[in-house]
Amino acid sequence: MNDVTSSPRDPQARIQITCLIILVAIALTYVVYWLRPVLVPFVVSIFVVSGVTPILELLEQRLNVSRLVAAGLTFLSGFAILVVFGISIWLSVLDLSNNASGYRSRVRELVSEIEDKLPISLSNEQSDSSTERNRVPITQGEKVTSLIDGLVGNAIAIVSQTFLSLVSTSLVVLIFVFFLLLGSPAIDKSHQTVQEINKQVRTYLSLKTVISIFTGFAFGLALHLFGVPMAFTFGVLAFLLNFVPNVGPIAASLLPVPLIVFAPDATILWMASVLIVINVIQLISGNVVEPKLMGESSDLHPVTILLALMFWGVMWGVIGMFLATPITAAIRIVLERLEQTRPIALLMAGRYGKRIET
């Protein structure tokens, strides 16, 4: 009798639970987007604390200092790193500005070569026009050169503004990190789900950071040895973009291409050598080193990671793409703990239909 009365209720209860989950997901999505100015630095600081806590505990043991002193040392170290990065990047921008005249000359040469190789000369097409129209070929070349100059200037301005914004955001993150580090021991006594999330995120971030450091160092060093301006900046960008799966390494390889192609006195062999070396570095890092060291540390299907990149990129911009993988991995762990949402966690991990041991 109980089976008869309970059987029609189960489908209805499942439908209600599913609808509630959808409504909660929509509400949370709106809240996360609306509160992004506050949530972005706070979430970044949480992940930083997760990775820095072992270093903080080591400082406490080795230096025999209190938690407050260790957190202060960590804050000052992070601030010093930001200052060094800011000065180095500014020097790289100045290096590009100093070499701007050489790039302008290179662009003019390329424009002249292209005009010489055109099947029909612009001056022949307008030979019967007035004196001003006969000067159109020179004017067009000057327009192209001024356009390139404007693009270079805009690129320098964009890079400068981006890094100034990054530095200001990093200062806010450091403040959050300082206060979170004072209470981070509570994580060790928290719920099992929080411990699992902390462990997986810490493993992912630590391995990803080590790989990204070596990738950025090798990338920047290769550009420096070839004499490409802003080599340090491109190395830092390669380090940061390596945290964005799939898309980041491609973007890092494309960023220095204009400076390589338009470099003064550049030869075809030199350009090909630079492009081959930096792409080989990214290929070795992304297809050899990273899979071997990280394996399935995030426990997410590649399609899930790609969708997470698009979603968090729309929600929080570039920083959202950096945080997409650890946030999605944390969400998968939470969904795995609930009976109703466990199939979604299986689908995110690419194991739909398989049973997860609890």
C-alpha positions in Angstrom: 0.0 0.0 0.0 2.9 2.3 0.8 4.5 1.6 -2.5 1.3 2.5 -4.4 0.9 5.8 -2.6 4.6 6.8 -2.8 5.2 5.9 -6.4 3.2 8.7 -8.0 4.8 11.2 -5.6 8.4 10.4 -6.6 8.2 11.8 -10.2 6.4 14.9 -8.9 9.1 15.4 -6.2 11.8 15.0 -8.8 10.2 17.6 -11.1 9.9 20.0 -8.2 13.5 19.5 -7.1 14.7 20.0 -10.7 12.7 23.2 -11.1 14.1 24.5 -7.8 17.7 23.7 -8.9 17.1 25.5 -12.2 15.7 28.6 -10.4 18.5 28.6 -7.9 21.1 28.3 -10.7 19.5 31.3 -12.5 19.3 33.4 -9.4 23.0 32.6 -8.5 24.1 33.4 -12.0 22.5 36.8 -11.8 23.9 37.5 -8.3 27.4 36.4 -9.4 27.3 38.7 -12.4 25.8 41.6 -10.5 28.4 41.3 -7.6 31.4 40.7 -9.9 33.3 43.9 -8.8 33.4 42.5 -5.2 33.4 38.8 -5.9 36.2 38.7 -8.5 39.0 39.9 -6.1 37.5 38.0 -3.2 37.4 34.7 -5.2 40.9 35.3 -6.5 42.1 35.8 -2.9 40.5 32.6 -1.8 42.4 30.6 -4.4 45.6 32.5 -3.6 45.1 31.6 0.1 44.6 28.0 -0.8 47.9 27.9 -2.6 49.9 30.1 -0.1 48.8 28.5 3.1 51.5 25.7 3.0 54.1 28.4 2.6 52.7 30.4 5.4 52.8 27.4 7.7 56.4 26.8 6.7 57.2 30.4 7.7 55.6 29.9 11.0 57.6 26.7 11.7 61.0 27.9 10.4 61.0 31.4 11.7 59.0 30.6 14.8 56.7 33.6 14.4 53.0 34.1 15.0 50.3 33.8 12.3 50.0 37.6 12.1 53.7 38.1 11.5 53.7 35.3 8.9 50.7 36.8 7.1 52.4 40.3 7.2 55.6 38.8 5.6 53.5 37.1 2.9 51.7 40.4 2.2 55.0 42.3 1.9 56.4 39.6 -0.3 53.5 39.8 -2.6 53.6 43.6 -2.7 57.4 43.5 -3.5 56.7 41.1 -6.4 54.1 43.4 -7.8 56.5 46.4 -7.6 59.2 44.4 -9.4 56.7 43.3 -12.1 55.4 46.8 -12.5 58.9 48.3 -12.9 60.0 45.5 -15.3 56.9 45.9 -17.5 57.3 49.6 -17.6 60.9 49.2 -18.7 59.7 46.8 -21.4 57.2 49.4 -22.7 59.9 52.0 -22.7 62.0 49.6 -24.8 59.3 49.3 -27.3 58.9 53.1 -27.4 62.6 53.5 -28.0 62.5 51.1 -30.9 59.3 52.6 -32.4 61.2 54.6 -35.0 62.8 51.4 -36.3 59.4 49.7 -36.6 58.0 52.8 -38.5 60.9 52.5 -41.0 60.2 48.8 -41.4 56.5 49.5 -42.0 57.3 52.1 -44.6 59.7 49.7 -46.4 57.0 47.0 -46.4 54.4 49.4 -47.8 56.8 50.5 -50.5 57.5 46.9 -51.5 53.8 46.1 -51.6 53.1 49.1 -53.8 56.0 48.2 -56.1 54.7 44.7 -56.6 51.1 45.8 -57.4 50.2 44.8 -60.9 48.7 48.2 -61.6 50.3 51.3 -60.2 48.0 53.8 -58.5 49.7 56.7 -60.2 49.0 55.2 -63.7 45.3 54.9 -62.9 45.1 58.6 -62.1 47.7 60.0 -64.6 45.2 62.4 -66.2 44.0 63.9 -62.9 45.0 67.0 -61.1 48.3 67.5 -59.3 46.8 66.6 -56.0 45.4 63.4 -57.3 48.8 62.4 -58.7 50.1 62.4 -55.2 47.6 59.8 -54.1 50.1 56.9 -54.0 52.3 58.8 -51.6 49.3 59.8 -49.5 48.1 56.3 -49.3 51.4 55.1 -48.1 51.6 57.8 -45.5 48.0 56.8 -44.3 49.1 53.2 -43.9 52.2 54.2 -42.0 50.2 56.6 -39.7 47.6 53.9 -39.2 50.4 51.5 -38.1 51.8 54.1 -35.8 48.4 54.7 -34.3 48.0 50.9 -33.8 51.4 50.7 -32.1 50.6 53.7 -29.8 47.2 52.2 -29.0 48.8 48.8 -28.2 51.3 50.5 -25.8 48.4 52.4 -24.2 46.3 49.3 -23.9 49.1 47.3 -22.4 49.9 50.0 -19.9 46.2 50.4 -18.8 45.8 46.7 -18.6 48.7 46.2 -16.3 47.8 49.3 -14.2 44.3 47.8 -13.7 45.9 44.4 -12.9 48.2 46.0 -10.3 45.3 47.9 -8.7 43.2 44.7 -8.6 46.2 42.8 -7.2 46.5 45.3 -4.3 42.8 44.6 -3.4 43.5 40.9 -3.6 46.5 41.2 -1.3 44.4 43.0 1.3 41.8 40.2 1.1 44.6 37.6 1.3 46.1 39.2 4.4 42.8 38.9 6.4 41.9 35.5 5.0 45.3 34.1 6.0 44.7 35.0 9.6 41.7 32.6 9.6 42.9 30.0 7.2 43.5 27.3 9.9 39.8 26.9 10.2 39.7 25.2 6.8 41.5 22.2 8.3 38.6 21.7 10.8 35.8 22.5 8.3 33.5 20.2 6.4 34.8 17.3 4.4 33.6 18.8 1.2 35.5 22.0 1.8 38.6 20.0 2.6 38.3 18.1 -0.7 37.7 21.3 -2.6 40.7 22.9 -0.9 42.9 19.9 -1.6 42.0 19.6 -5.3 42.2 23.4 -5.9 45.6 23.5 -4.1 47.0 20.6 -6.2 45.8 22.1 -9.4 47.0 25.6 -8.7 50.4 24.5 -7.3 51.2 22.3 -10.4 49.8 24.9 -12.8 51.8 27.7 -11.2 55.1 25.7 -11.4 54.5 24.8 -15.1 53.4 28.4 -15.9 56.5 29.8 -14.3 58.9 27.7 -16.4 56.8 28.3 -19.5 56.8 32.0 -19.1 60.5 32.0 -18.2 61.4 30.0 -21.3 59.1 32.0 -23.5 60.5 35.4 -22.3 64.1 34.2 -22.4 63.7 33.0 -26.0 62.3 36.3 -27.1 65.1 38.2 -25.2 67.8 36.1 -26.9 66.3 36.9 -30.3 66.2 40.6 -29.4 62.4 41.0 -29.5 61.3 44.1 -27.5 59.0 43.7 -24.4 60.4 40.1 -24.0 59.8 40.3 -20.2 56.2 41.5 -20.7 55.5 38.7 -23.2 57.0 36.2 -20.7 54.7 37.5 -18.0 51.7 37.2 -20.3 52.7 33.7 -21.3 52.9 32.8 -17.5 49.4 34.3 -16.9 47.8 33.0 -20.1 49.0 29.5 -19.3 46.3 29.4 -16.6 43.7 29.6 -19.4 43.4 26.1 -20.8 43.6 25.6 -24.6 43.0 29.3 -25.5 45.7 30.9 -23.4 48.9 29.4 -24.9 47.6 30.2 -28.4 47.0 33.8 -27.5 50.4 34.0 -25.8 52.1 32.8 -29.0 50.2 35.3 -31.2 50.8 38.4 -29.1 54.5 39.0 -30.1 53.9 38.2 -33.8 53.5 41.8 -34.9 56.8 42.8 -33.2 58.5 39.9 -34.9 57.1 40.5 -38.4 57.8 44.2 -38.3 61.1 44.1 -36.6 63.8 46.3 -38.2 66.4 44.3 -40.3 64.4 41.1 -39.8 65.0 38.3 -42.2 62.7 35.5 -43.2 65.0 33.0 -41.4 65.1 35.0 -38.2 61.3 35.4 -38.1 60.8 31.7 -38.8 63.3 30.8 -36.1 61.6 33.0 -33.5 58.1 31.7 -34.3 59.2 28.1 -34.3 61.0 28.4 -31.0 58.2 30.1 -29.1 55.6 27.7 -30.5 57.7 24.7 -29.7 57.9 25.9 -26.1 54.1 26.2 -25.9 53.7 22.7 -27.5 56.1 21.0 -25.1 54.5 22.8 -22.1 50.9 22.1 -23.1 51.2 18.7 -24.7 54.1 17.0 -22.9 54.9 18.5 -19.5 51.5 19.5 -18.3 49.6 16.3 -19.1 52.4 14.2 -17.5 52.6 16.3 -14.3 48.9 17.3 -13.9 47.1 14.3 -15.3 43.4 14.6 -14.3 43.9 16.9 -11.4 40.8 19.0 -12.2 38.7 15.9 -13.0 36.8 17.7 -15.7 36.0 16.7 -19.3 37.7 19.0 -21.9 34.3 20.0 -23.2 33.3 21.1 -19.7 36.4 23.1 -19.4 35.7 24.8 -22.8 32.1 25.6 -21.8 33.4 26.9 -18.4 35.8 29.2 -20.2 33.0 30.7 -22.3 30.6 31.0 -19.3 33.0 32.6 -16.8 34.6 34.7 -19.6 31.2 36.3 -20.2 30.5 36.6 -16.5 33.8 38.0 -15.2 35.8 38.8 -18.3 39.5 37.7 -18.6 39.8 37.0 -14.9 36.9 34.7 -15.1 38.7 32.7 -17.8 41.7 32.4 -15.4 39.4 31.1 -12.6 37.1 29.0 -14.8 38.8 25.6 -14.2 39.2 25.7 -10.4 35.7 27.2 -9.9 34.2 24.5 -12.1 36.1 21.8 -10.3 34.8 23.1 -7.0 31.3 23.2 -8.3 31.6 19.6 -9.6 32.7 18.4 -6.1 29.7 20.1 -4.5 27.3 18.6 -7.0 28.8 15.2 -6.5 27.9 15.3 -2.8 24.1 15.7 -3.5 22.1 12.8 -4.7 19.9 14.9 -7.0 22.8 16.6 -8.7 25.3 13.7 -8.9 24.4 12.9 -12.5 25.4 16.5 -13.4 28.8 16.0 -11.7 29.3 12.8 -13.6 28.5 14.6 -16.8 31.0 17.3 -16.0 33.7 14.8 -15.4 32.9 12.8 -18.5 31.7 9.8 -16.6 28.0 10.0 -17.1 26.3 6.6 -16.3 29.1 5.5 -14.1 28.8 5.2 -10.3 30.9 7.4 -8.1 32.1 5.7 -4.9 31.1 7.7 -1.9 
